[in-house]
Amino acid sequence: MGTAIGQGIVLVATPWLVRVYGPVNFGILALLITATNIGAAVGCARFDLALPSADDEEAPALLRLCALVATGCALVAVIVASLLKLEGPANEIVSRPALLGLCVFFAATFQAASSMLLRQGYIPAMAALRGGQGLLFVLLALFSNVGLLWAQVLSYVPGCLALAGMLMVNHGGPGILSIAQRYRSFVMLGLPGVILDVVGYSLCIWIVTFAYGAAGSGEFSQVQRIVGAPLMLVSISLGQILLRETAHLRDDLPQLRLLLRRLLMLLAGGAGTALVVLILVGEPVLGLILGDKWHITAVFIVSISAAVFIRASVSPISAILATFNRFDIALRWQLLYFVSAASLFTLASRMLPLKDFVIFYAVHEIILYLIYLRLIMTVFRKA
């Protein structure tokens, strides 16, 4: 509900925002969102993943470790942005090192705060955090002197403030070095895979921006944001909760099997229903929302939506790999996805117009994520 409210507010404001900023600005925003996603995924070096199931005496030290790593990652982002000189829309991001550094820092601390709230069972607070992010983005974007980019960055500030409050009330426990040693497997086994995963997912936006310009990237990403992001964010929320539930049910395989089956049916049913609705009314509804400057067809909408929906349906189930410590399986698939996306998307973008590229993109995602689902269920059956 928190995710739905946050994204619902963004959706309601979209008809106004797209007419103020246009496709090019949303294309640049799409690049910054990939940096946000990378910050949320790797900005705590995966130590945030350990928070929901860590022992009580270890949680404060893990929280401090997350904050320290997030600060380090933000400084690295600032240094890299200061050294890079890129052409085209990407220069709008790297030419602002402070923007990029704060983007990484706030996204990482937002993720750490969410994990701690999940650990404590404060699901309404976690929902408020997610809902507030969408609301704050819209409120800030209403001010043209703030703009889309800073609105995106600053919308994650509440997570940083929440983490600061948690650090003030959570004291004691082991030292940071010892807790880092204790949970080093999350870095060594989990971090390489998630880097491949999040960069592989961002590759599509980067390639589309390079091949079709900021306007093409804006159209591509805005359809993802309006149609696919709500289900994708619900998927991420469910994935976080599933991390804790699968840890509890690890020794009760019949109940765990039932939980996974229900979750997969819920997500697949929601995705299938949404896809049917989009086939029937997607083009006129998005045309009304986006206006005349945006060139969106039914095939364009359905292709992008199908790609996002298959990812949203399978991704939460991958929590089972962390539960059974099968990071090796996740890493192999993530390497496969990265190599496939980097090579095939680049090749397709050179040969196909954007309207055909999105069809290729959808087919690629469906095939790769069905392979992932098969690998996940094979691990579960062996367990």
Order of alpha helices (4+ residues) and beta strands (2+ residues): alpha-alpha-alpha-alpha-alpha-alpha-alpha-alpha-alpha-alpha-alpha-alpha-alpha-alpha-alpha
